[in-house]
Amino acid sequence: MAVSSAPASSLSSHDPSITYDTIDFNDRKQVVAARNTMIREQWIKTMEQRLVRDELARCYKSEGVNHYVTCKHLADRTCRG
């Protein structure tokens, strides 16, 4: 098993400007960095959606018949994705 000699701080930091449009596909490190950035951004969006969904469920339970008006902002945010 290979052990990285890079410091932990450099492994945890990332550059969100690295995308598949801006890299050289012959450079393996750039391809991996772009892939990791894309996965990280998708994960963040997924977790944000989960938080909004959970908040919408709590709002729906607590508001009862008024949930159409009171929870509209959460429902709209869920639909936008």
N, CA, C and O atoms as a GROMACS GRO file, in nm:
protein
  324
    1MET      N    1   0.084  -0.116   0.000
    1MET     CA    2   0.000   0.000   0.000
    1MET      C    3   0.089   0.123   0.000
    1MET      O    4   0.179   0.135   0.083
    2ALA      N    5   0.064   0.214  -0.092
    2ALA     CA    6   0.145   0.335  -0.104
    2ALA      C    7   0.100   0.439  -0.003
    2ALA      O    8  -0.020   0.456   0.022
    3VAL      N    9   0.196   0.507   0.055
    3VAL     CA   10   0.168   0.612   0.151
    3VAL      C   11   0.210   0.744   0.090
    3VAL      O   12   0.321   0.758   0.039
    4SER      N   13   0.119   0.840   0.095
    4SER     CA   14   0.148   0.971   0.037
    4SER      C   15   0.243   1.048   0.127
    4SER      O   16   0.229   1.046   0.249
    5SER      N   17   0.339   1.116   0.065
    5SER     CA   18   0.432   1.197   0.144
    5SER      C   19   0.385   1.341   0.154
    5SER      O   20   0.453   1.422   0.217
    6ALA      N   21   0.270   1.374   0.095
    6ALA     CA   22   0.218   1.511   0.102
    6ALA      C   23   0.160   1.536   0.240
    6ALA      O   24   0.104   1.446   0.302
    7PRO      N   25   0.175   1.659   0.289
    7PRO     CA   26   0.116   1.691   0.419
    7PRO      C   27  -0.036   1.682   0.414
    7PRO      O   28  -0.096   1.700   0.308
    8ALA      N   29  -0.097   1.655   0.527
    8ALA     CA   30  -0.241   1.637   0.533
    8ALA      C   31  -0.316   1.762   0.490
    8ALA      O   32  -0.424   1.752   0.432
    9SER      N   33  -0.261   1.880   0.517
    9SER     CA   34  -0.330   2.003   0.481
    9SER      C   35  -0.343   2.017   0.330
    9SER      O   36  -0.443   2.070   0.281
   10SER      N   37  -0.244   1.973   0.255
   10SER     CA   38  -0.253   1.983   0.110
   10SER      C   39  -0.348   1.879   0.052
   10SER      O   40  -0.404   1.900  -0.056
   11LEU      N   41  -0.368   1.769   0.122
   11LEU     CA   42  -0.461   1.668   0.075
   11LEU      C   43  -0.605   1.710   0.096
   11LEU      O   44  -0.692   1.675   0.016
   12SER      N   45  -0.632   1.785   0.202
   12SER     CA   46  -0.770   1.823   0.231
   12SER      C   47  -0.813   1.948   0.157
   12SER      O   48  -0.932   1.971   0.140
   13SER      N   49  -0.718   2.030   0.112
   13SER     CA   50  -0.756   2.151   0.040
   13SER      C   51  -0.784   2.116  -0.106
   13SER      O   52  -0.726   2.022  -0.161
   14HIS      N   53  -0.873   2.192  -0.166
   14HIS     CA   54  -0.906   2.168  -0.306
   14HIS      C   55  -0.932   2.300  -0.375
   14HIS      O   56  -0.961   2.401  -0.311
   15ASP      N   57  -0.920   2.298  -0.504
   15ASP     CA   58  -0.943   2.417  -0.586
   15ASP      C   59  -1.070   2.395  -0.667
   15ASP      O   60  -1.069   2.316  -0.761
   16PRO      N   61  -1.180   2.463  -0.632
   16PRO     CA   62  -1.306   2.439  -0.703
   16PRO      C   63  -1.305   2.485  -0.848
   16PRO      O   64  -1.398   2.456  -0.923
   17SER      N   65  -1.200   2.556  -0.889
   17SER     CA   66  -1.194   2.602  -1.028
   17SER      C   67  -1.140   2.494  -1.121
   17SER      O   68  -1.139   2.513  -1.243
   18ILE      N   69  -1.096   2.381  -1.066
   18ILE     CA   70  -1.047   2.271  -1.149
   18ILE      C   71  -1.168   2.196  -1.205
   18ILE      O   72  -1.244   2.134  -1.130
   19THR      N   73  -1.185   2.201  -1.336
   19THR     CA   74  -1.294   2.130  -1.402
   19THR      C   75  -1.237   2.054  -1.521
   19THR      O   76  -1.121   2.072  -1.557
   20TYR      N   77  -1.319   1.971  -1.580
   20TYR     CA   78  -1.273   1.896  -1.697
   20TYR      C   79  -1.246   1.988  -1.815
   20TYR      O   80  -1.171   1.951  -1.906
   21ASP      N   81  -1.305   2.106  -1.815
   21ASP     CA   82  -1.283   2.200  -1.925
   21ASP      C   83  -1.146   2.268  -1.917
   21ASP      O   84  -1.096   2.317  -2.018
   22THR      N   85  -1.086   2.270  -1.798
   22THR     CA   86  -0.963   2.348  -1.778
   22THR      C   87  -0.838   2.263  -1.757
   22THR      O   88  -0.734   2.316  -1.720
   23ILE      N   89  -0.847   2.132  -1.781
   23ILE     CA   90  -0.732   2.047  -1.750
   23ILE      C   91  -0.671   1.986  -1.876
   23ILE      O   92  -0.731   1.986  -1.984
   24ASP      N   93  -0.550   1.935  -1.859
   24ASP     CA   94  -0.482   1.859  -1.964
   24ASP      C   95  -0.506   1.711  -1.932
   24ASP      O   96  -0.461   1.662  -1.828
   25PHE      N   97  -0.575   1.641  -2.020
   25PHE     CA   98  -0.611   1.502  -1.993
   25PHE      C   99  -0.492   1.407  -1.995
   25PHE      O  100  -0.506   1.291  -1.957
   26ASN      N  101  -0.378   1.452  -2.038
   26ASN     CA  102  -0.258   1.370  -2.034
   26ASN      C  103  -0.191   1.374  -1.896
   26ASN      O  104  -0.104   1.292  -1.867
   27ASP      N  105  -0.233   1.468  -1.812
   27ASP     CA  106  -0.178   1.480  -1.677
   27ASP      C  107  -0.273   1.410  -1.580
   27ASP      O  108  -0.381   1.460  -1.549
   28ARG      N  109  -0.231   1.295  -1.533
   28ARG     CA  110  -0.316   1.212  -1.446
   28ARG      C  111  -0.358   1.284  -1.318
   28ARG      O  112  -0.471   1.269  -1.273
   29LYS      N  113  -0.268   1.362  -1.260
   29LYS     CA  114  -0.300   1.434  -1.136
   29LYS      C  115  -0.412   1.536  -1.158
   29LYS      O  116  -0.498   1.553  -1.072
   30GLN      N  117  -0.411   1.602  -1.272
   30GLN     CA  118  -0.516   1.699  -1.301
   30GLN      C  119  -0.651   1.630  -1.323
   30GLN      O  120  -0.755   1.680  -1.282
   31VAL      N  121  -0.648   1.515  -1.387
   31VAL     CA  122  -0.772   1.440  -1.410
   31VAL      C  123  -0.831   1.395  -1.277
   31VAL      O  124  -0.951   1.407  -1.255
   32VAL      N  125  -0.747   1.343  -1.189
   32VAL     CA  126  -0.793   1.298  -1.058
   32VAL      C  127  -0.845   1.416  -0.977
   32VAL      O  128  -0.948   1.405  -0.910
   33ALA      N  129  -0.776   1.530  -0.981
   33ALA     CA  130  -0.820   1.648  -0.908
   33ALA      C  131  -0.955   1.698  -0.960
   33ALA      O  132  -1.041   1.736  -0.881
   34ALA      N  133  -0.973   1.698  -1.092
   34ALA     CA  134  -1.100   1.741  -1.150
   34ALA      C  135  -1.212   1.645  -1.110
   34ALA      O  136  -1.323   1.689  -1.078
   35ARG      N  137  -1.184   1.516  -1.112
   35ARG     CA  138  -1.284   1.417  -1.073
   35ARG      C  139  -1.322   1.435  -0.926
   35ARG      O  140  -1.440   1.432  -0.892
   36ASN      N  141  -1.223   1.453  -0.840
   36ASN     CA  142  -1.250   1.472  -0.698
   36ASN      C  143  -1.330   1.600  -0.673
   36ASN      O  144  -1.418   1.602  -0.587
   37THR      N  145  -1.300   1.705  -0.746
   37THR     CA  146  -1.374   1.830  -0.732
   37THR      C  147  -1.520   1.810  -0.773
   37THR      O  148  -1.610   1.857  -0.704
   38MET      N  149  -1.543   1.741  -0.884
   38MET     CA  150  -1.678   1.717  -0.930
   38MET      C  151  -1.756   1.632  -0.829
   38MET      O  152  -1.872   1.662  -0.799
   39ILE      N  153  -1.694   1.528  -0.778
   39ILE     CA  154  -1.759   1.442  -0.679
   39ILE      C  155  -1.791   1.521  -0.553
   39ILE      O  156  -1.900   1.506  -0.497
   40ARG      N  157  -1.699   1.603  -0.507
   40ARG     CA  158  -1.718   1.684  -0.387
   40ARG      C  159  -1.836   1.780  -0.405
   40ARG      O  160  -1.920   1.793  -0.316
   41GLU      N  161  -1.842   1.848  -0.519
   41GLU     CA  162  -1.950   1.944  -0.544
   41GLU      C  163  -2.085   1.873  -0.552
   41GLU      O  164  -2.185   1.925  -0.502
   42GLN      N  165  -2.090   1.756  -0.614
   42GLN     CA  166  -2.215   1.680  -0.621
   42GLN      C  167  -2.259   1.634  -0.483
   42GLN      O  168  -2.378   1.635  -0.451
   43TRP      N  169  -2.164   1.594  -0.400
   43TRP     CA  170  -2.193   1.550  -0.265
   43TRP      C  171  -2.250   1.665  -0.182
   43TRP      O  172  -2.345   1.646  -0.106
   44ILE      N  173  -2.192   1.784  -0.197
   44ILE     CA  174  -2.240   1.901  -0.124
   44ILE      C  175  -2.384   1.932  -0.164
   44ILE      O  176  -2.467   1.959  -0.078
   45LYS      N  177  -2.414   1.930  -0.292
   45LYS     CA  178  -2.550   1.957  -0.339
   45LYS      C  179  -2.648   1.853  -0.286
   45LYS      O  180  -2.760   1.887  -0.246
   46THR      N  181  -2.606   1.728  -0.285
   46THR     CA  182  -2.692   1.621  -0.234
   46THR      C  183  -2.723   1.640  -0.086
   46THR      O  184  -2.837   1.624  -0.044
   47MET      N  185  -2.622   1.674  -0.008
   47MET     CA  186  -2.642   1.694   0.135
   47MET      C  187  -2.728   1.818   0.163
   47MET      O  188  -2.809   1.817   0.256
   48GLU      N  189  -2.713   1.923   0.083
   48GLU     CA  190  -2.798   2.041   0.098
   48GLU      C  191  -2.943   2.004   0.071
   48GLU      O  192  -3.033   2.047   0.143
   49GLN      N  193  -2.967   1.926  -0.034
   49GLN     CA  194  -3.102   1.883  -0.066
   49GLN      C  195  -3.161   1.798   0.047
   49GLN      O  196  -3.279   1.809   0.078
   50ARG      N  197  -3.079   1.714   0.106
   50ARG     CA  198  -3.126   1.630   0.217
   50ARG      C  199  -3.167   1.716   0.336
   50ARG      O  200  -3.270   1.690   0.399
   51LEU      N  201  -3.088   1.818   0.366
   51LEU     CA  202  -3.122   1.907   0.477
   51LEU      C  203  -3.253   1.982   0.451
   51LEU      O  204  -3.336   1.995   0.541
   52VAL      N  205  -3.271   2.030   0.330
   52VAL     CA  206  -3.395   2.101   0.295
   52VAL      C  207  -3.513   2.005   0.302
   52VAL      O  208  -3.619   2.042   0.353
   53ARG      N  209  -3.496   1.884   0.254
   53ARG     CA  210  -3.604   1.785   0.258
   53ARG      C  211  -3.645   1.755   0.402
   53ARG      O  212  -3.764   1.746   0.433
   54ASP      N  213  -3.546   1.738   0.491
   54ASP     CA  214  -3.576   1.711   0.631
   54ASP      C  215  -3.646   1.829   0.697
   54ASP      O  216  -3.739   1.810   0.776
   55GLU      N  217  -3.603   1.949   0.664
   55GLU     CA  218  -3.667   2.069   0.718
   55GLU      C  219  -3.811   2.080   0.668
   55GLU      O  220  -3.900   2.120   0.742
   56LEU      N  221  -3.834   2.046   0.542
   56LEU     CA  222  -3.968   2.048   0.485
   56LEU      C  223  -4.058   1.947   0.557
   56LEU      O  224  -4.175   1.976   0.584
   57ALA      N  225  -4.006   1.831   0.587
   57ALA     CA  226  -4.085   1.730   0.660
   57ALA      C  227  -4.122   1.780   0.799
   57ALA      O  228  -4.235   1.761   0.844
   58ARG      N  229  -4.027   1.845   0.868
   58ARG     CA  230  -4.056   1.900   1.001
   58ARG      C  231  -4.161   2.011   0.991
   58ARG      O  232  -4.251   2.019   1.074
   59CYS      N  233  -4.147   2.096   0.891
   59CYS     CA  234  -4.242   2.206   0.872
   59CYS      C  235  -4.382   2.150   0.843
   59CYS      O  236  -4.481   2.198   0.899
   60TYR      N  237  -4.389   2.052   0.759
   60TYR     CA  238  -4.517   1.990   0.723
   60TYR      C  239  -4.585   1.932   0.847
   60TYR      O  240  -4.706   1.947   0.864
   61LYS      N  241  -4.508   1.865   0.932
   61LYS     CA  242  -4.564   1.805   1.053
   61LYS      C  243  -4.612   1.911   1.151
   61LYS      O  244  -4.718   1.896   1.212
   62SER      N  245  -4.535   2.017   1.167
   62SER     CA  246  -4.569   2.117   1.268
   62SER      C  247  -4.679   2.213   1.224
   62SER      O  248  -4.752   2.265   1.308
   63GLU      N  249  -4.692   2.238   1.095
   63GLU     CA  250  -4.787   2.339   1.047
   63GLU      C  251  -4.926   2.284   1.018
   63GLU      O  252  -5.023   2.360   1.019
   64GLY      N  253  -4.938   2.158   0.991
   64GLY     CA  254  -5.069   2.099   0.964
   64GLY      C  255  -5.132   2.154   0.838
   64GLY      O  256  -5.073   2.149   0.730
   65VAL      N  257  -5.256   2.209   0.851
   65VAL     CA  258  -5.330   2.254   0.733
   65VAL      C  259  -5.269   2.379   0.670
   65VAL      O  260  -5.297   2.407   0.554
   66ASN      N  261  -5.186   2.452   0.741
   66ASN     CA  262  -5.125   2.574   0.686
   66ASN      C  263  -4.993   2.546   0.614
   66ASN      O  264  -4.922   2.639   0.577
   67HIS      N  265  -4.960   2.421   0.594
   67HIS     CA  266  -4.829   2.389   0.537
   67HIS      C  267  -4.813   2.439   0.394
   67HIS      O  268  -4.701   2.463   0.350
   68TYR      N  269  -4.923   2.455   0.321
   68TYR     CA  270  -4.911   2.504   0.183
   68TYR      C  271  -4.853   2.645   0.180
   68TYR      O  272  -4.775   2.678   0.090
   69VAL      N  273  -4.891   2.728   0.275
   69VAL     CA  274  -4.843   2.866   0.279
   69VAL      C  275  -4.711   2.875   0.355
   69VAL      O  276  -4.616   2.939   0.308
   70THR      N  277  -4.705   2.813   0.470
   70THR     CA  278  -4.590   2.828   0.558
   70THR      C  279  -4.465   2.761   0.505
   70THR      O  280  -4.355   2.813   0.522
   71CYS      N  281  -4.478   2.647   0.440
   71CYS     CA  282  -4.362   2.570   0.395
   71CYS      C  283  -4.333   2.588   0.246
   71CYS      O  284  -4.251   2.514   0.190
   72LYS      N  285  -4.397   2.684   0.183
   72LYS     CA  286  -4.382   2.702   0.038
   72LYS      C  287  -4.237   2.728  -0.001
   72LYS      O  288  -4.190   2.676  -0.102
   73HIS      N  289  -4.165   2.809   0.076
   73HIS     CA  290  -4.026   2.841   0.042
   73HIS      C  291  -3.938   2.716   0.042
   73HIS      O  292  -3.846   2.706  -0.039
   74LEU      N  293  -3.966   2.623   0.132
   74LEU     CA  294  -3.888   2.499   0.135
   74LEU      C  295  -3.925   2.408   0.018
   74LEU      O  296  -3.839   2.345  -0.043
   75ALA      N  297  -4.054   2.401  -0.012
   75ALA     CA  298  -4.097   2.318  -0.125
   75ALA      C  299  -4.041   2.371  -0.256
   75ALA      O  300  -3.998   2.293  -0.342
   76ASP      N  301  -4.040   2.503  -0.272
   76ASP     CA  302  -3.983   2.562  -0.393
   76ASP      C  303  -3.834   2.532  -0.404
   76ASP      O  304  -3.784   2.504  -0.512
   77ARG      N  305  -3.765   2.538  -0.293
   77ARG     CA  306  -3.621   2.511  -0.294
   77ARG      C  307  -3.593   2.364  -0.325
   77ARG      O  308  -3.494   2.332  -0.391
   78THR      N  309  -3.680   2.274  -0.279
   78THR     CA  310  -3.664   2.132  -0.309
   78THR      C  311  -3.685   2.105  -0.457
   78THR      O  312  -3.612   2.025  -0.517
   79CYS      N  313  -3.782   2.170  -0.517
   79CYS     CA  314  -3.812   2.149  -0.659
   79CYS      C  315  -3.703   2.205  -0.749
   79CYS      O  316  -3.680   2.152  -0.858
   80ARG      N  317  -3.638   2.311  -0.707
   80ARG     CA  318  -3.532   2.371  -0.789
   80ARG      C  319  -3.414   2.278  -0.804
   80ARG      O  320  -3.349   2.276  -0.909
   81GLY      N  321  -3.387   2.201  -0.700
   81GLY     CA  322  -3.277   2.105  -0.705
   81GLY      C  323  -3.149   2.170  -0.711
   81GLY      O  324  -3.046   2.102  -0.716
   0.00000   0.00000   0.00000
